[in-house]
């Protein structure tokens, strides 16, 4: 058995926990909307068609903000198609995912669903096939009280009061050749700048996200951000980041260490933002919206669950990328959340993609049940318990050799402390595949008085690291009590089995 030590000092803090860090994403893709959050006629659906079984799980999971309606979908989307009487809405081809979009679910339905789910809305606009006028009109439709064409049209559609959407994405992944309306950095930067100006003339209180690189591996990564921000720095509040991770060729050790890559990615984008700020002599601070992240098994263009493969037949809401998440995947998701929280001084928004069915923590069956994936649990607990201040940690850990990153810490951790309530939450993972680890948490300036909660996610008895929750066995992977936590002479001790993620919440007093 190996040993690790974590030191936490009350006076060394990263900043306040940004509550928008625990966001999610609903795209018109696959079965995320249709038969996911919305399925009229389902036994659990209400009069609006919202699945209450799914909504209950969403509330338990605890997302704070949800990005909508895309994603690649938005780059070919006419938002006007999704408002007004449902029977009058057109059926359209969605080229992004090669499906038929019925438009039975649109902006008004999503705003009602978001209210029911108690989440903030993050609305994306189409800067692929459309531009300044459509963007400006959508803000007027959504946010202007009354007395103009677009605001009165909204009122005629049943929404007397404005929606008051404050958070807007200026397009999606427009650096990607796959994107409808793909652009160079200069082309996008100028369009985003002018769209932002027009949108803020309608509502100066909105917050805007410029499109960053679609991934760290893009050949234009870094230069894209620099060029786009050179155009838009004064108009936007955030630049986006997207990253997806998967296990390659059975290399579980490297996969479990992918938070190292996320750390590096974030720090690279921060450096670019600050370089543009300095060069432009700007005084405002642009931060990061990591508005797509997750584990995603991208198996290639010829796989059955890839959109290119379904091009032979146009369907409504086909099954697309409905990955099943194992214990291993859930531990990785936990460490990615650690990385986001560690950088909460600059990453102010993050959206796990997506919410239901499509690479999602929640799965549902058409006409059938809904259930939690293994990856549901780290998100749910961190959204619930990460309160107050993000703490700087010093971690002295045994190392795990990896092919991709070299030697990395077996123990990955982050923590928050609520100075008003006195509660400290430690989120910690053992990335080692073989050895359990004894961990001591040494607190400076704080005295632990009791353990309020201690829960563990690990390989269930009799299973292996590939165990996942299924329709037949929806609770194969869940949180179980972590019984090894103790307090002795002001030091917290705990034992984590190999391949595990845990949360420990403590009552503390200041000393």
C-alpha distance (Angstrom), angle and dihedral (degrees) to the residues before:
residue distance angle dihedral
X1 . . .
X2 3.81 . .
X3 3.81 128.2 .
X4 3.80 133.2 -137.9
X5 3.78 134.9 -177.2
X6 3.80 128.8 -149.7
X7 3.82 120.9 -166.2
X8 3.80 120.5 -161.5
X9 3.80 123.2 -177.9
X10 3.79 119.6 -164.3
X11 3.82 91.8 -138.5
X12 3.82 97.6 52.1
X13 3.79 107.8 81.5
X14 3.81 135.4 159.1
X15 3.80 95.2 -153.7
X16 3.78 141.5 -85.4
X17 3.80 119.6 -36.9
X18 3.84 106.8 -100.4
X19 3.79 103.6 -136.9
X20 3.81 91.6 -153.1
X21 3.81 86.9 67.6
X22 3.80 88.3 85.2
X23 3.77 97.2 64.3
X24 3.78 134.0 139.1
X25 3.78 138.6 -160.8
X26 3.80 135.5 -123.0
X27 3.80 115.1 -168.7
X28 3.79 130.5 175.1
X29 3.78 89.0 -112.6
X30 3.78 130.2 120.5
X31 3.80 111.0 -36.8
X32 3.80 100.0 -28.0
X33 3.81 94.5 108.3
X34 3.81 104.9 16.2
X35 3.84 110.5 57.8
X36 3.81 87.1 -2.2
X37 3.80 112.1 71.6
X38 3.82 93.3 -10.6
X39 3.80 126.5 47.8
X40 3.81 117.2 142.6
X41 3.77 110.3 -154.3
X42 3.79 95.0 29.2
X43 3.83 112.4 132.5
X44 3.83 88.8 -119.0
X45 3.83 96.3 44.4
X46 3.79 121.1 111.6
X47 3.81 125.0 -141.7
X48 3.82 89.8 -78.7
X49 3.79 93.2 53.8
X50 3.82 94.3 -108.6
X51 3.80 112.2 145.3
X52 3.79 105.5 -124.9
X53 3.81 93.7 -163.0
X54 3.80 89.5 58.2
X55 3.81 92.0 42.3
X56 3.80 90.4 53.4
X57 3.81 90.6 54.4
X58 3.81 91.1 46.1
X59 3.80 90.4 54.7
X60 3.80 90.6 47.9
X61 3.80 90.8 50.4
X62 3.79 90.2 51.4
X63 3.82 109.9 -144.5
X64 3.79 111.4 179.6
X65 3.81 100.5 -162.4
X66 3.82 131.2 20.6
X67 3.80 125.2 -156.3
X68 3.84 115.7 -139.8
X69 3.10 150.4 -137.3
X70 3.83 97.9 -7.4
X71 2.94 175.5 64.6
X72 3.79 115.2 126.5
X73 3.80 88.4 -14.1
X74 3.80 93.2 69.5
X75 3.82 94.2 60.8
X76 3.80 90.5 72.8
X77 3.82 99.0 29.4
X78 3.80 127.4 118.7
X79 3.79 104.4 -155.0
X80 3.82 90.8 -158.3
X81 3.82 88.6 67.6
X82 3.80 89.7 67.6
X83 3.82 99.6 54.3
X84 3.79 133.4 73.0
X85 3.81 128.1 35.5
X86 3.80 110.2 -10.3
X87 3.79 92.4 -134.4
X88 3.82 89.8 59.1
X89 3.79 96.5 49.8
X90 3.81 117.0 109.3
X91 3.79 126.1 -119.9
X92 3.78 109.0 -125.5
X93 3.78 138.9 -171.7
X94 3.81 112.0 -112.6
X95 3.78 104.7 -150.6
X96 3.78 94.4 -173.3
X97 3.81 95.1 67.2
X98 3.83 98.2 13.9
X99 3.78 94.6 -119.5
X100 3.79 138.9 122.5
X101 3.80 113.7 -102.9
X102 3.82 112.2 -152.0
X103 3.82 94.1 -171.2
X104 3.81 89.3 -141.3
X105 3.80 85.4 133.6
X106 3.81 118.1 49.2
X107 3.78 144.6 139.5
X108 3.82 98.3 -48.3
X109 3.80 92.4 46.9
X110 3.79 91.7 48.3
X111 3.81 92.4 49.1
X112 3.82 89.6 52.3
X113 3.81 91.1 46.9
X114 3.82 91.5 48.4
X115 3.79 90.1 52.4
X116 3.80 90.2 50.5
X117 3.82 90.2 48.4
X118 3.84 92.1 44.9
X119 3.81 93.8 -127.7
X120 3.79 133.4 136.6
X121 3.80 115.7 -115.1
X122 3.81 121.8 -121.3
X123 3.80 105.4 -167.4
X124 3.80 122.2 -159.4
X125 3.82 122.5 -153.0
X126 3.80 128.6 -150.5
X127 3.80 111.5 -106.3
X128 3.80 92.0 156.1
X129 3.81 103.3 74.8
X130 3.82 96.8 2.8
X131 3.78 137.9 44.2
X132 3.78 150.4 176.9
X133 3.81 101.0 -11.7
X134 3.82 96.6 46.9
X135 3.80 90.4 47.0
X136 3.79 93.2 48.9
X137 3.80 91.7 46.5
X138 3.80 92.7 51.5
X139 3.80 92.1 53.5
X140 3.81 89.7 49.3
X141 3.81 91.1 48.3
X142 3.80 92.7 48.7
X143 3.78 103.9 36.1
X144 3.82 113.0 20.8
X145 3.82 112.2 97.5
X146 3.82 102.4 -137.6
X147 3.77 146.6 -63.3
X148 3.81 99.2 81.0
X149 3.79 133.1 88.0
X150 3.80 97.9 -103.1
X151 3.82 97.3 37.6
X152 3.80 91.8 48.4
X153 3.80 89.6 47.9
X154 3.80 88.5 56.9
X155 3.78 90.2 50.0
X156 3.80 90.5 50.0
X157 3.80 87.0 55.1
X158 3.80 91.0 59.2
X159 3.82 104.4 -91.4
X160 3.80 105.8 110.9
X161 3.79 93.5 172.1
X162 3.81 122.1 57.0
X163 3.79 117.5 -103.1
X164 3.81 92.3 -126.8
X165 3.81 96.0 -147.2
X166 3.81 106.9 -177.0
X167 3.80 102.8 177.3
X168 3.82 121.1 66.7
X169 3.82 134.6 174.7
X170 3.80 115.7 -144.6
X171 3.80 94.9 -139.4
X172 3.79 131.9 -56.7
X173 3.84 135.9 -87.6
X174 3.81 94.0 -29.6
X175 3.80 90.7 162.9
X176 3.83 88.2 68.8
X177 3.84 119.7 96.0
X178 3.82 87.5 -145.0
X179 3.79 91.2 61.8
X180 3.80 120.1 102.0
X181 3.80 102.9 -116.0
X182 3.84 95.2 18.3
X183 3.80 110.6 -169.8
X184 3.77 141.9 -172.5
X185 3.79 117.0 -108.1
X186 3.81 92.0 -102.9
X187 3.80 92.8 47.7
X188 3.79 92.2 49.3
X189 3.79 94.6 40.5
X190 3.79 93.4 55.9
X191 3.82 93.3 44.3
X192 3.80 92.0 47.6
X193 3.80 91.5 48.1
X194 3.80 94.0 51.9
X195 3.80 93.2 42.4
X196 3.80 90.2 50.3
X197 3.80 92.0 50.7
X198 3.80 92.2 49.8
X199 3.79 93.1 46.3
X200 3.80 92.8 50.0
X201 3.79 90.6 49.4
X202 3.82 86.2 62.8
X203 3.82 95.2 42.3
X204 3.82 116.6 7.2
X205 3.81 91.7 -172.8
X206 3.81 96.9 67.5
X207 3.82 123.0 108.9
X208 3.80 119.4 -135.3
X209 3.81 134.6 -152.0
X210 3.81 119.6 -155.5
X211 3.81 118.5 -149.9
X212 3.80 113.7 -101.9
X213 3.80 127.9 -174.1
X214 3.79 116.3 -46.1
X215 3.80 88.3 -130.9
X216 3.78 141.9 -12.0
X217 3.82 88.6 -105.0
X218 3.81 94.1 62.3
X219 3.84 110.1 116.9
X220 3.81 89.3 -129.9
X221 3.82 95.1 50.1
X222 3.78 110.1 136.1
X223 3.79 96.3 12.3
X224 3.83 89.4 59.3
X225 3.81 92.4 54.4
X226 3.80 91.7 45.1
X227 3.81 93.9 51.0
X228 3.81 95.6 42.6
X229 3.80 93.0 48.2
X230 3.79 91.5 45.7
X231 3.81 85.7 63.4
X232 3.80 100.2 36.2
X233 3.81 108.5 27.8
X234 3.81 96.1 112.3
X235 3.81 93.6 43.5
X236 3.82 102.2 47.0
X237 3.79 135.5 62.0
X238 3.81 100.9 -161.6
X239 3.78 141.9 21.0
X240 3.80 118.5 -144.3
X241 3.79 131.2 -120.2
X242 3.81 128.1 -166.4
X243 3.82 128.0 -169.3
X244 3.79 135.6 163.2
X245 3.79 126.3 -174.1
X246 3.79 135.5 -162.8
X247 3.79 140.9 168.8
X248 3.81 113.2 -97.0
X249 3.80 123.9 -153.6
X250 3.79 94.6 -21.0
X251 3.82 93.2 -57.7
X252 3.79 94.8 145.7
X253 3.82 94.3 161.7
X254 3.82 93.2 60.6
X255 3.79 91.6 42.0
X256 3.80 91.7 53.5
X257 3.81 88.9 52.5
X258 3.82 97.0 53.1
X259 3.81 90.9 113.1
X260 3.82 84.0 75.6
X261 3.81 87.2 64.2
X262 3.80 91.8 46.5
X263 3.81 90.6 51.3
X264 3.81 90.5 52.0
X265 3.81 93.1 45.1
X266 3.81 92.6 52.4
X267 3.79 93.2 46.7
X268 3.81 91.0 50.1
X269 3.80 92.7 53.0
X270 3.81 91.3 46.1
X271 3.82 88.9 54.1
X272 3.81 91.4 51.1
X273 3.81 93.0 48.2
X274 3.77 91.3 50.5
X275 3.81 92.3 46.7
X276 3.82 90.2 55.6
X277 3.79 90.1 45.8
X278 3.79 92.1 52.9
X279 3.81 95.5 43.0
X280 3.80 92.0 48.9
X281 3.80 93.5 43.7
X282 3.81 89.1 -127.1
X283 3.79 120.7 168.0
X284 3.82 99.9 -163.4
X285 3.80 121.1 84.4
X286 3.81 121.4 -124.2
X287 3.80 113.5 -157.8
X288 3.81 136.5 -171.9
X289 3.79 132.9 -84.8
X290 3.82 106.2 -166.0
X291 3.77 88.4 -166.5
X292 3.81 99.5 166.3
X293 3.80 123.8 40.1
X294 3.78 136.9 135.1
X295 3.78 146.8 109.0
X296 3.80 107.8 -69.8
X297 3.80 125.9 173.3
X298 3.81 100.2 -143.6
X299 3.76 99.4 -170.0
X300 3.80 99.2 -179.8
X301 3.77 137.6 -87.2
X302 3.80 95.5 -71.7
X303 3.79 97.2 54.8
X304 3.79 118.8 114.5
X305 3.79 93.8 -117.4
X306 3.81 96.9 52.3
X307 3.81 120.4 99.7
X308 3.80 93.2 -126.0
X309 3.79 88.5 62.9
X310 3.82 95.4 55.9
X311 3.81 93.2 53.5
X312 3.81 90.6 104.0
X313 3.80 90.6 73.7
X314 3.81 132.8 29.5
X315 3.82 111.6 -135.4
X316 3.77 139.4 167.1
X317 3.83 114.8 -114.1
X318 3.84 99.7 -13.4
X319 3.78 119.7 -176.8
X320 3.80 107.5 -86.8
X321 3.83 128.3 176.1
X322 3.80 95.6 -22.1
X323 3.80 94.5 169.2
X324 3.79 119.9 -170.6
X325 3.80 111.0 -135.1
X326 3.80 122.0 -141.0
X327 3.79 133.1 -161.9
X328 3.81 87.9 -91.7
X329 3.81 91.8 53.6
X330 3.81 91.3 47.9
X331 3.81 92.4 53.9
X332 3.81 89.1 50.8
X333 3.81 90.7 49.8
X334 3.80 88.3 52.0
X335 3.82 92.4 53.4
X336 3.82 92.0 46.5
X337 3.79 87.7 55.2
X338 3.81 87.7 50.2
X339 3.80 89.6 55.2
X340 3.79 92.9 49.9
X341 3.80 91.9 48.8
X342 3.81 92.9 46.3
X343 3.80 87.5 58.2
X344 3.79 95.1 43.3
X345 3.79 91.2 125.2
X346 3.83 87.8 72.1
X347 3.81 106.1 13.6
X348 3.79 99.7 72.9
X349 3.82 99.4 162.6
X350 3.80 131.1 33.9
X351 3.81 130.6 172.2
X352 3.78 123.1 -164.2
X353 3.80 106.7 -143.8
X354 2.95 117.0 -103.9
X355 3.80 133.0 4.9
X356 3.83 105.8 -154.9
X357 3.83 132.6 22.4
X358 3.83 97.7 -26.9
X359 3.86 105.7 90.0
X360 3.76 83.4 -41.3
X361 3.81 142.2 156.1
X362 3.81 88.7 -133.2
X363 3.80 125.7 55.5
X364 3.78 128.4 -168.2
X365 3.78 137.1 -179.1
X366 3.79 123.7 -138.1
X367 3.78 105.4 -102.7
X368 3.80 89.2 -2.6
X369 3.80 142.3 79.2
X370 3.81 133.9 -51.8
X371 3.81 125.3 -138.3
X372 3.79 144.9 175.3
X373 3.78 123.0 -98.6
X374 3.81 119.6 -141.7
X375 3.82 89.1 -102.7
X376 3.81 89.8 61.4
X377 3.79 92.9 77.6
X378 3.83 105.4 63.0
X379 3.81 90.4 46.6
X380 3.81 93.5 47.9
X381 3.80 94.5 49.9
X382 3.79 96.2 43.5
X383 3.80 92.4 47.4
X384 3.80 88.9 51.2
X385 3.80 101.5 41.8
X386 3.83 107.1 28.2
X387 3.80 97.9 99.0
X388 3.78 135.9 148.6
X389 3.80 118.1 -0.9
X390 3.80 130.4 12.5
X391 3.79 107.1 -131.0
X392 3.79 129.0 -143.4
X393 3.79 110.4 -124.6
X394 3.77 132.6 -161.0
X395 3.81 108.4 -150.2
X396 3.80 121.4 -166.5
X397 3.78 103.0 -171.7
X398 3.79 140.6 162.1
X399 3.79 112.1 -105.4
X400 3.78 132.5 -112.2
X401 3.83 117.5 -153.0
X402 3.81 114.6 -129.5
X403 3.79 131.8 -177.6
X404 3.82 92.8 -138.0
X405 3.80 104.7 40.1
X406 3.78 105.8 19.8
X407 3.80 115.7 -131.1
X408 3.81 113.3 -3.6
X409 3.81 133.5 177.9
X410 3.77 113.2 -84.7
X411 3.80 88.5 -149.4
X412 3.81 117.3 60.9
X413 3.80 117.8 -176.9
X414 3.76 148.2 163.7
X415 3.80 131.7 178.6
X416 3.79 143.5 -165.4
X417 3.78 131.1 -155.9
X418 3.78 126.0 -158.7
X419 3.80 102.9 -150.1
X420 3.82 91.7 -168.2
X421 3.78 98.1 49.3
X422 3.80 96.5 30.5
X423 3.81 93.1 -129.8
X424 3.78 120.9 140.9
X425 3.83 121.5 -165.2
X426 3.80 121.2 -162.2
X427 3.80 117.7 -165.7
X428 3.79 111.5 -167.6
X429 3.79 140.1 167.2
X430 3.78 134.7 -164.5
X431 3.82 104.6 -144.9
X432 3.78 92.7 -177.0
X433 3.80 115.1 111.0
X434 3.81 97.7 -155.7
X435 3.80 115.1 27.6
X436 3.77 134.0 59.4
X437 3.80 114.2 -133.7
X438 3.78 130.5 -140.0
X439 3.81 108.6 -143.9
X440 3.79 128.8 -165.1
X441 3.79 119.3 -163.2
X442 3.80 110.0 -154.8
X443 3.82 111.6 -163.3
X444 3.82 122.1 -158.8
X445 3.79 118.0 -161.5
X446 3.80 90.9 4.3
X447 3.78 131.5 82.5
X448 3.82 118.0 -154.3
X449 3.79 110.6 -135.4
X450 3.80 103.5 175.1
X451 3.80 144.4 -5.9
X452 3.80 108.7 -112.0
X453 3.79 97.7 179.5
X454 3.80 136.9 -1.4
X455 3.80 120.2 178.3
X456 3.78 134.1 168.9
X457 3.79 136.9 -157.4
X458 3.80 113.7 -162.9
X459 3.80 143.4 126.5
X460 3.83 107.9 -47.7
X461 3.77 118.4 -123.6
X462 3.78 110.7 -79.7
X463 3.81 92.8 14.1
X464 3.78 136.8 97.0
X465 3.79 136.1 -134.0
X466 3.82 91.6 -81.9
X467 3.82 95.5 61.3
X468 3.80 112.1 128.1
X469 3.78 138.4 174.0
X470 3.79 113.9 -97.7
X471 3.78 140.1 -179.9
X472 3.81 88.1 -98.9
X473 3.82 94.8 44.1
X474 3.81 108.3 22.0
X475 3.82 95.4 167.6
X476 3.80 101.7 47.3
X477 3.82 89.5 115.5
X478 3.78 118.6 38.3
X479 3.78 141.3 131.6
X480 3.80 116.1 -75.1
X481 3.81 130.4 -172.8
X482 3.80 115.1 -79.8
X483 3.78 99.9 -140.3
X484 3.80 97.8 177.7
X485 3.82 97.4 78.6
X486 3.79 117.5 114.2
X487 3.81 139.7 160.5
X488 3.80 120.2 -138.2
X489 3.81 126.2 168.1
X490 3.79 91.4 -17.3
X491 3.81 93.7 -51.9
X492 3.79 122.9 113.7
X493 3.79 116.4 -140.0
X494 3.79 127.1 -167.0
X495 3.77 139.2 162.3
X496 3.80 122.4 -139.2
X497 3.81 121.0 -165.2
X498 3.79 119.2 -135.2
X499 3.81 114.7 -74.9
X500 3.78 99.2 16.3
X501 3.78 145.2 131.3
X502 3.79 124.5 -153.2
X503 3.77 144.2 177.5
X504 3.81 124.1 -149.8
X505 3.80 119.6 -173.2
X506 3.80 117.0 -165.3
X507 3.77 136.2 -170.2
X508 3.82 108.2 -131.7
X509 3.78 141.7 -179.1
X510 3.78 126.7 -153.8
X511 3.80 118.4 -111.9
